[in-house]
Amino acid sequence: MLPILHLNEYKISGPTVLGRARIEEVLMLLRGHGYDPRIVAGSDVRQVHRDFAATLDDCHGAIRAIQATAREGSGVGRRPWPAIVLHTPKGWTGPAVVDGQQVEGTFRAHQVPVSAVRENPDHLAILESWLRSYRPDVHFDAEGRLVPELSALVPQGDKRMGATPYANGGRILVPLDLPDFTTYALDVKAPGTTRAESTRPLGELLRDTFVRNAASRNFRLFCPDETNSNRLSAVFEVEDRCLIDARSDDDHVSAEGRVMEVLSEHSCQGWLEGYLLTGRHGLFATYEAFAMVSASMAIQHAKWLEAGRDLAWRAPVSSLNVLLTSTCWRNDHNGFSHQGPGLIDTMISMKGSVVRVYLPPDANCLLSVADHCFRSHDYVNLVVIDKQPQLQYMGMDAARAHCARGASVWDWASSDEGEEPDVILACAGDIPTMETLAAADMLRHHLTDLRVRVVNVVDLMVLFPPDVHPHGLPEATFTELFTENTDVVVAFHGYARALHQIVHGRHRADRFHVHGYIEEGTTTTPFDMVVRNQMSRYHLVLDALSRSRRVARGARQVEDHCRIMLSRHEDYVREHLEDMPEVRDWTWATR
């Protein structure tokens, strides 16, 4: 890779910062970024082309020397990488003057230097003269082909820019040798009774993925200084962070490390995108709120994948896998700045052919989802789960089946016994799942004649109508989960509007009542976060009772209990600075 900074001084309607900077300042900037810049400047076409060709040869030689030294292991420290500063006039070789105004060398050369050529004969003449200056009659034959002496200069085979496998990385893609993800399964003896950090087993899977692919050297983890924080630290049992300038007192840092940590989401995602497009594999793991820093890059990558599907010659590449952890619901210690699930909204708006969003509720589901994502091609896979200790619900066999379906009725948490439910509690996301189960537990024990169905969604895209997303469940399957007319109270990880967008087009989408993040964030306790955002178990119970197709015996007393508990929470959390024990220590087997 050879960086070229093309300075022509202007953007669309005015000068650029670096274009007007002194060349010494530009060179100092590049040197500060670790480059050894060369300058090619001028307006004489032939001379600039000669200078540029010579500079390219010089840079190529320098890069090869750096590579040879590194591969021989004889290099010490980091050597500056070549870069070129190309300084030529804006609109170079285009019309110099149009209607008495200078064009070449000014911002006016941007986009359309000669307008209204259909209506203005003088402008048409300028355009014709400009295009003829490239001498097409000399360079092309009567059939429109390049003349032989020029076509002979064109590289052949894989040397062509559009044919090189390094620009079509799927051609040289070596599949990952993935370990059996089921060997990292947590032993879940009963649902909702034990807690674990769900991302820690994933770290172990990543560790062994590094080991199994050591010879291919085709896998990297990209993370903005958060690998340990995100509970993926098992990778450091076999790998290091990558830094040329490593020191002996660093913690798992070496020039050969394959864990890429830099406190820049832009850099991490850009690295991964380049890595994928050149035929390798990887994972970008970051705090959920800060994934929005590079959201526009995810959008553009999705667009690129979408356009690439129409090109038969472009080989599939490994998917862009993004893990969002340290989520809005459990960033209670960091506060409002770290609370934002907006990337879900961003990604579900992209074409369904290239985007997937997964919300695994526990560790075993996460392992199943991760294995699927690492084996996939040409997608942007967004996986959202928190790193803090949380309840575990499913053994591995059940988790695999659940993830394959994308959404399931959790019979063990339901009380409808296969009959038409009075109300449905649905959940998507780890914290929403816990609050939903706590709500279902309350209803089961206090209102035994109320028929409640619990549905968990791990693949968010199954809720889309099938004509919108390929994962969208057929209407009959969707009805099996949610019936035709029963009201559904949904606890959702993200913004409620995102879920409403997804179910739009489904039969009676108005019966889905979504509780999600409503921008009520601060530094507080975990349960206070769900209370503030009206997604607590008590809010869900109150909503479920108001939506139920019939009033169950004792419903009024349960409603009063919920309101009392919400009021008690307000007092308790302010006095004790922690959550009430009956909330903090709740498990499915509490009663």
N, C-alpha and C positions, 0 to 999 in steps of 0.2 A: 504494500500500500504506500503510495507516494502522495502526500498532501500537496495540493497546489492552491495557493491563495491568489485569485485573479483580482487585481486591483484596477478598476477602470474609473474609479473616483465617484461614480454616481449610482443612485438607485432610481426608482421610478420618477421622482420629481425633485430630487435634490441631492446634495453631496453625501457621501458615506463617511463614517468616522475614520476608519483606517485609510480610506482614499485620500483624506486630507491630512492625515498624520505625517510627520516627518519619517522618512524611510528608516532612519535610525531607531525611531520608536517602534516601528513595525517589526524590525529585526530583533529588538530587545524582547518584545512580546513573544515572538516565536521561540527565541532561545530560552526564555523563561519557562516555556511549555515543553522544553526538552528537544527542540529541533535545531538542526544545522541548516539554516536557510541559504538558498542561492537566489540571486536576482536576475531576471530576464526582463528587460525594459526597452521600449522604443516604439516607433511608428513606421519604420521602414520594414515593409512586409518581408522581403527576402532576408534581410539581416536578422530580424527577430526570429524567423523560422530556423535559420542556421544556429543562432544562439540557443534556441529552445531545444533543438535536437542534440546539441553538444551537452547541454545541461542535463537532459534526460539520461544520456549515456553516463555522465559523471555520477548522477544520483543512483542509477542502477548498479554501477560498480561499487559505490559506497554501501548500498544495502546488502549486496552479496557478500562484501567483506564482513559486515556486522554479523550476518547470518552464519558465515563460516566460523567466525570466532566463537559465537555462542554455541554452535553445534559441536565444536571441538572441545568445549569446556575450558578454553584457554583465556576467555575474556574476564576482565575484572570490572565490576560496576556497570553502570549504564552509559552507553555511548549515544551521543546525539544522533537523531534520525534525520535524514535529508528531507528538505521541503523546498518548494519553489515559490517565489513571489513573482508572479507574472504581471507586469505593469504595462498595459496598452490602452489606447484611447477607447472610450465608450463609442460603440457604433463604428468600430474600426473597419475600413474599406467600404462603408456604406455612403450614402449621399452626404456630402460635406455641408451643403447649404440648401435649405428649402424655404421658398418664399422670403428670401432675404435674411433668414435666421440661421445661425450656426447650429448644426445638428451633430455632426461627428465631434466627439470629444465633449459632449454635454449630455444632460439628462434627457434631452429631446430624442436621443437615439434609442431610448428604451421602448420596447414593444413595437409600435407602428411609426417608423420615422417619416413615412410618406402616406398621408391619408387621402381618402376620397379619390382614389385613382379611377373609379368608374365615371365620376362626374367631372373631374378636372383633367383635361388633356395634357397640361403641363406636368402635373404630378405623374400621370401615366408614362410620359416620356422619361421622367427622372427614374421611375421604377424600372423601365425597360433598359435604360442605359446602365443602371446599377447591376441588374441581373446579367446583362451581356458582358459586363466587365469580368465575369468569371469564365468567359470563353467556352460556353457549352458546345459550340460548334467544333471546337478543337478537341475537347475532352470526351465527347460522345460521338458514336457513329450514327448513321441514318436510322437505325433501329432503336436508338436510345440507350445502347450499351456503352460501357466504358471502352475506350480504345485499347488495343492490346498492350501497348507500352505502360499504361496505367493499371490495367487489371492484373498485369504480371506482378505489380507491387503489393497486391492484396495478400495478406497472410492466408495460408491454407489450413484446412481442417480445424483442429482445436486451437490453433493460434489466432483464429478470428475472434474479435471481441465478443460477438454474440454467440460464439460456439464454445468458448473456453469453459471447461467444467468448473472453474473457480467462479464464474458468474452464473452457473447453472448447477448449484451445489448438490442437487438431488442426484446428479449423475455419479457423484463420487461418495454418496452417503453410505456409510457402513452402519447397519442396524445396531442399536445398543444391545449389549449382552446384559440383560436385566436379571437380577436374582428373583427367586420365587417370593413375591411379596407376602404370601401367606405365612412365611416363616417368621415374620416380624409381628404377627398378630398378637394383640392383647387378649388375655384369657378373661372373657366376660361371662361369669357364672350366672348372673341374673341382670337384667337390664336396669340401668339407672341406679346401681348400688355402689359402684366404685369409681374413683376419680383417677385421671392420669393426664399428662401433658400430651395432647394428641399429635403434635408435630414431632415429638422425640423419636417414635418409631420410624417416621419418614427419614429423619436424619440418619438412622442406622441403614435404611435401604439405600440412601444416597452414598453413604460410606462404602458399601459393598459394590455399588455401581461403579464407583471410581476404581476399585480393585479389579473388577472383572473386565474393565475396559482400559486397563493401564497400557497395554500394548498398542491399542488403537489411538489412545490419547485424544479421544473425540468427545469428551464430556467435561463441562465446567458448571460450577455454581456461581451465580452472580448475585451479590447482596450488598446493600449499602451499609457496611459496618454493623450488621445485625445478625450474623450467622449464629452466634452463641445466644443472643437474646431470643431469637426465633426457635430455639431448642433444636437446632440442627448441628450442634457441636460435635456429634459423632464423626463427622467428616474429617475432623482434625486428628483422628486416630490414624489416618492414612494419607492425608493431604495437608498442604499448607496454603496460607494466603499468598497470593502472587505479588511480589515486589522485588524489583531488581536490586534496590538499595537495602537489602535485608541486613540486620545486625544480629549479633549473637544473643543479645538480651531480648529480642523480639519473641513473641508467642506465636509459634507455628507460622512463620513467615520465611519464604525463600523465593528465589528467582524462578524456580520450577513449579511453584504452587499452582493449583488449578482452581482454587477458590478466589474469585475476583471480588475484592471488597474495595469500594471507594464511595465516599459519602456524596454520591450524585446519582439519583435515579436515572437521569438522562444518560449518563455514561454506562451504567449497568445495562439498561435495556438496549442501548445502541450497540454495546459489545455483543450482547446475546443475539440480536438480530443479524449482525454481520457474521457471527459464528454459525448460526443456522443456515444462512444463505450460502455459505461456503461448505456446507455438507457435514456439519457437526450437530451436537445435541447439547441442551442445557436447561437450566431452571433459573428464573429470576424471582427471588424471594424478598419481599419488602413489607414494611409497615403499610397497612391498608390506606391510611389517609394520604401518605406521600406517594402512592402509586399515581395519584392525579398529576403529579409533577411531569410524568412522562406519558400521560394519557393520549396526547396527540400523536405520539410515536406509535402507540398501540393501534390507534385508528388508521394511521397510514400503512402500517404493516398489514392490517386486515384488508385494506383496500388493495394492496399489492397482491395478496393471496387471491383475492376475488378476481382481479384482472388476469392473474397468472393461470387461472383455471381455463381460460379460453385459448391458451397457447399449448397446443399438443406437444410441442418439443420441450416444454419446460418440465423437468422431472420434479416430483414431489419432494419437499424438504421437511425436516422434523418440525413439529409444531412449536409455536412460541408459548411456553408454559410459564404462567405467572402465579405465584403463591402469595396471597395476601394474608398476613397474620398480624398480630397486635391490632386487633380490630376495634371498631368504635365502641363496642359493648364492654370491652375489658381494658380499655385504655383510660380507666378511671383515675389512674395515678398520674398520667401525663396531661390530661385535661382536654379542653375543647379543640385545641389546635391539632390533636392527634385523633380526632373523632370525625370520620367522614367516609361513608361507604359508596361514594359517587362513581367509582369505576364500573360498578355493576350497571348503572344507568347508561354509561358511555358505551359499554360493550354490547348490551342487548339491542342497541339501536343499529348495530352493524348487520350486514347480511347474515342470515342464519346458516348459509353454506360454509362460513369460515369461523364462526364464533361459538364457543361453548362456555357455560358458566356452571360451576359445581359448588354446592354448599354442603359438604359432608358433615354430619352431626357428631362424628366421633372418629377415633384413631383408625379403626379397621376400615371404615368407609373411606377415609382419606387414603389409606394404602391402596385400596382397590381403584380409586379414582386416579391416583398418581401413576399406577402401572398402566392404566388405559391411556392417560395423556402422553406418557413417554413413548408409547408405541404408535401414537397417531401422527399424521402428517397433514400439513397445510391448514392447520387451525390456529386460532388464538384460544388457548385453554386458560380460563380464569378460575382459580381454586381459592375459596375463602374459608378459613377456619382459624380459630384463635389458638394461642400457644399456652395459655394458662391452664392449670389443672381443671378438668371438667369431667362431668359424668360420662360414662361409657355405656352404650346401649346394646350393641350387636356383636355376637360372635362372628368369626370370619366368614363362615358359610352364609349366614344370614346377611352379612354386609355385602358380599359379592352379589347375591341375588337381588338385594335392594338396589344396589348401584346399577345393575343391569337393567332393572325396570325403570329406574329414574325417580319413581315415586311409589309408595306403598301404603296400604292401610296397616297400621301397627295394631294388630288384634289384641296383643297383650295389654295395650294401654286403652283400648276401646271398651265400651259397655253396650254397644248396639246389638251384639251377638248375631251379626249378619242381617239384621232387619233394617228397615228404613230408619236412619237416625233422626233424632229430633234436631240436632245441630252437629256440625262438623268443625273440629279444631284441626287446622292445617298449620304446618310449620316448615320453614326453610332457613337453615342456619343453626349453628350450635347453641347459642344462647336462646334464640327463639324456640328451639326444640325443648330445652330444659324448662322454660317458662310454660310452654304448652303442656308438657307432661305434668307439671305441678298443678296447672289448672284442671287437667283431666282427672288427676288424683283427687282433687278437692270435690269435683262433681261426682265422681264415682262413689265416694265415701259419704257424702252428705245428701245426695239426691239419687238414691239407688234406682228409682224408676225412670230416670232420665236416660235416654239412649244417645250416647255420645260416640262419635267416630273420630279417631285420630289418624291423620294422614301426614306422613313425612315426605318432603321433597328434597332429593339430593341433586338431581339434574334439573336446574331451573328451567331449561329450555323445553322440557316435556309439557309445560303448561301452555306454551304457545299453540295456537291452532296449527294443524299439520301442514296447511298451505303456506304458513309463514316460516316455519322452522322444520327441518327434517327430523328432529327429535320430538316434535309435537305429537302427543298421544292421539290415536284415533278417537273420534268422538265417543264411540262405544266404551273404550277403555277409560276415558276421562269420566264418563258417567258412572262407571263401576266404582271409581274412587269417590267422586263428589256428588253422586246422584244427579237427578235432573233439576230439582227445585229446592233442596235443603240449603239453608244459609250456611256459609262457610266463614268462620272467624280465623283469619290468617295472622300468624306471627312471622314476620319477615325480617331478614337480616338488614336489608337496605331501606331505601326510601319507599314509602308506600306507593307512590306514583309509578315506580318501576314495575311492581307486581300488577297494578291495574293495567299498565300498558301491555304486559305479557298476556293476560287473560282476555284482553279485548278481542272480540270475535267469537268467544266461547258462548255456549248457550247460557243465557241469563247471567252474564258477567257481573251484573249489578248485585248479585247475592254474595259476592266476595267482599268481605269487610276486613281491610288490611291494617294491621298495627305494625309500624316500622319506625325507623329513625326519623325524628322530626326536628333535628337541629337543637335539641335540648341537651347540651353537653357542658361539662365542667369537671373539675377535679373533685371526685366524690367516691362513693362506694359502688361496687358492682350492681347491687340491687337498686340503688338509687338511680342508676342510669336507666334501667328499664321502667322504673316508676315515672321518672321525668318524661320519658318518651311514650308513656301510656301503653307499654307492651308488657307490663308485669302480669304475673299469674292472676292477680286480683282484677286487673283491667280486662283480661281475657275472659274470666268467669262472668263478670258483669255484662260484657258484650254478648257472650254466648247465651246467657239467660234472657237477654232482651231480644235475641234473634231466634230463640227456640220456637219450634212450631207449636209447642204447647207449654203451659206453665206447670212445672213439676211441683209436687208437694214439698214444702219447705224452702222453695226458691227465695221467698222474701227474706227469710232468716239468713240464707247464704249471702244474699246481696248485702244485708246489713253487716255481716261478718267481714266481707271484703272491704267495705268502706271504713269499718273500724280498724282493720289491719293497715290500710293505707294511711290513716290518720296516726296510728301508733308508730308506723315506720317513720313518719316525718319527725316525730318527737325523739324516737330512739336513735336515729342516725345522727341527729344533731347533738344529743347528749353523749353518746358513746363513740361516735366517729367510726362505727362499723355497723354491719347489717344485723338485724334481729337473728338470734340463733335458729329459730324455726325456719327461717328463709335460708340463711347461710349454710346450714347443715342438712337441708332437705335432701332426701333421696327417695327413690320410688318405693323402697321397702320401709320407709319411716314408720308407717302405721302397722 
